[in-house]
Amino acid sequence: MASFQTLFIAIFISAFTFQTCLVECKFSKSMYFNWGAQHSSFLGNGDEVQLVLDRTSGTGIQSKRSFLFGSIEMLIKLVPGNSAGTVTAYYLSSTGSTHDEIDFEFLGNVSGQPYIVHTNIYTQGVGNKEQQFYLWFDPTTNFHNYTIHWNPTEIVWYIDSLPIRVFKNYQNEGIAYPNQQGMRVYSSLWNADNWATRGGLEKIDWNSAPFKAGLRNFRARACKWDGPLSISQCATPSTANWWTSPTYKQLSFGKQGQMKWVRDNHMIYDYCKDTRRFNGQMPPECSKPQF
């Protein structure tokens, strides 16, 4: 009897750990519109969203929960046609002046020109870590997978399973890393024609409005943030905390090769190479290995 009770307790604890660490979500159950809800909607069975931008407003959506570490993914179909001046954003963020943030932003284009994917990371309220890429496919005709993988060791941005960027944890060398704050998941479509396309030279053509972007299959295989106690709980190596496995501490040689292809052929801006911007005083992480 005692052994049965021990087994039951072990199974209960294991199940509880799984439920607090791994989450798969429908938009309608896990997210809500935080602005622009009047002209946007959940579609299908609640696992699809249409974001809309017109002269009156854009649209924003956010998760009900915050997370600390794991894998956040979403299928996105971007605004077709002349999308100059628009930005479709998909990112993780905490709140406050010392917030952390991990960004995908898709900068609209003039018809026939490639979309730019703009990535950035904020730690303790400080960003200025931009890297940009031309997308190597048309992101407006089909849905494509965009994933942020975040663990105590590194952050990896993926597009259709191809890694495009890594930011490694060098906190022990005085470089800030986002590991102390839970972050919610956000997506939005908004007017950024003061900077988004050719530095703001190309403005939104409101004759083409409304602009629409689609979201599908939001999936958060991630650790739920339940306050400061989660800082250690979500980072502790365990089977439930699968993101702490040695497998995810560094990209495999195959994944490094895929990322090299993306960066060699499609990268158009890297803050770590912009010596004029930083007057030669480059951010310290720029001298560290990232792959």
N, C-alpha and C positions, 0 to 999 in steps of 0.2 A: 504493500500500500504506500509506504514511504517513497519507494522508487517511482511509483506512478505519479504521486504528487509532485516530486521533483521534475519529472518529465513534463507534466502539465504546466508547471511554472515556467520552465525553460521555453516551451512552445509559446506561452503567452507573452513572455518578454521579447522573444524573437519577433512575434507578430506585431507587437507594439512598436518596436524599433523600426520595422519595415514601414509601418504606416506613417511614422513621423519623418521618415527620410526619403521616401520615394512617392512621387505624386504624378499621376497622369490626369490631364484636365480637359474639360470642354470649356470653351469661351464662356458660355452662358452660365456655367456653374462656378467658374474660377476667376472671371474677370468682369469688369463693369466699365461703362463709358464714364470718363471723368470730365469730358466736355464734348460738345457737338453731337450729343445723342439724338437731337431732334431730326437729323437727316442721315443717320447711320443705323445699322441693325445687325443682329445675329441672324444667320441664315442656316438652312438645312436643319440638322438636329442640334443646333447650338454649337457646332464645331467649326463654324465659318463666320467671319466678320467682313463687312464692307465698310471701309473708311472712305469718307467723302470730304472734299474741299470745294467750297464755292465762295462767292463774294461775301456771304454772311459769316462763315465759320469753317474751320477745319474740324478734325475729329481726333479724340484721344481715348485710349482704353488702358486699363491697368489691372494687374492681378490683385485679388483680395488678400493674398498672403505674401509675406517676404520669405526669401530663401538665402541660405548661406552654403555655397558650394553645390556642385552637381552639374547637370547638363540641361540647358534651356534651349528648346528648338521650336521653330515655327516655319510653316510654308507660307511664302509671300509671293503675290503677283503684283508687280508695280504698275504705276500709272502709264498707260500707253500714249502714243502720239506725242504731241508737243507738251512735255511736262516741265519745261523750263521754269525755274523759280519755285517749284514744289520740292518738299522734302518728305519722304516716308521714313520714319524713325522706328527702330526696334532696339530696345536697350534695357539694361538693368540699372536700378538706381535706388539708393537710400535717400534720406532727406536731410535738410539742414545745411549750414554753411561749410561743414566739414564732411560733406557727403562723399560716398564712393559711387562710381558709375562705370559701366562697360557698354560701349556704343557700337551699333550698326546704324548708319544713316545713308540713305540712298538719294543722291542729288539729281533732281530732274534734269532733262536734257532737251535741246532743240531736236525736232524730228530728224532721225538719221544719224544722230550722234550717240555714242555709247553712254550708258549710265555710269556714274562714278559712285563707288561704295566708299564711304568715309568712316573710318574706325577711330576710336579714341578711348582713353581710360582716364578716369579721375580717381585720385586717392587723397582722402582727407581734404576734399574741396579743390584740389589742384589738378588741372588737365594738361593741355599743351603736349599731348603725346599722339598726334594725328599721323595716321598712315592712310593713303588713298590708293584705290585700284580702279581701273576700267574693268567692268564686267565683260567676260569673254563669250557671252550669250545674250540673247534678247530676254530680259527678265519680265517682259510684259505679256508674253504669249502663253506662258505656263507658270505654274507655281514651282518655286525652288526652295530648297531647304537651307535655312540659315540657323546655325547653332553656336551658342556660346558655352564652352566647356570651362568650368571654373573650379579649381581645387586648391588646396593649401600650397601647392608647388608651382602652378602655372595657370594662365588663362590662354585658351586657344579659340580663335574665331574660325569657323568652318563655313564654307559654301558648298552645298551638295557633297558633303563629306570630304572636301578638299580643304586642308588647313591653309589659311592665308596669312596668319599672324600669331605670334606667341609673345606673351609678357610673363617673364619668370619672376619668382619671388626671391628678391635679394634684400629682404627686410633686415636680416642679420648684418648687412653692410650699410644700413642707414637709408635704404631706398624704400619708400612707403609701398605697401601692398594691401589690397582690399581683403581683409580677413577678420575684421572686427564688427562689421555692420551687415545686417540682413538687407537684402535688396528686393524690391518688387520688380515685376516685369511690365514694361510699358511698350505701347506702339501708338503712333500718331501719324497723321497726314496734315501738313500745315504750310502756310505761306512763308517762304524764306527768300523771296526774290531780291532782298537787299544784299545777299551774299551767295546763294546756293549755286547759281549757274554763271560761269565765267566771272566770278567775283561780284556778281550783282548786275552785270551789264545786260543780261537777258532777263526780262521781266515776265511775269505770268501773263499769258494771253487769256483773259477772262472769257473771250468768245468760245474757248474750248471747254469751259466749265460745264457741268461739274466734273472734277477730277476724282477718279476712284481707284483704290488699291484694295486687294483682297488678302485676307489672312485665313489660314486653315491649320488644323491639327496642332494647336498649341500643346506642347508636351514639356512638363517640368519633372525630370527625374532628379530631384534635388532635395536637399535637407531643409525642412521647414524651420524658419526662424521663430524661436519662442523666447527671445530675450537674450541677455548676456550669457546665460547658461549654455546657449547653443554654440558659442564660440569654441568651447572645448568639445562638446558633444558632436558637432558636425565635422570636426577636424580629426577626431580619434580614429586611427586605423581599425577597420572592422569590415566584415563581409557586407553588412548593411550599408556602410559608407563606402560603396564600391569605388567612388572617385579617389579614394586614398590608396587604392591598389598601386603597387610599383609600375604596373602597365601604363598608368596615366601620369607618371612623374616626368616623362619625356616622350616626345614623338618618336615613333619607330623610324628606322632608316627609310622605309617606304614612304611614310607620311612626310618626312623631311624632304624627300625627293619631289613629292607632289607640291609642297609649299615652295620649294626653290623654283619650280616651273612657273607657278603663279607669280611669284615676286620678280623673276627675271623677265617675264613677258607682259605683265599687266600692272605692275606697280608704277604709280606716277608721282607719289610724294611720300617721303619718309622724314619725319622730324629729326631723326638722328643723323641725317645728312645735310640738314639746313644750317650750316655754320653761320651764315649771315644773320639769321633770325636770332640766334643765341650769342652773337658776338664772340664766337669761339669758345664760350663757356658751356659746353654741351651737357645735357642732363646725364647724371652718373650712370644710369642704366644703359646708355648708348655704348659704353665701353665693355659691357658684360655680354657673355654668350646668351642668346635667347632661344636657341633651338636644341 
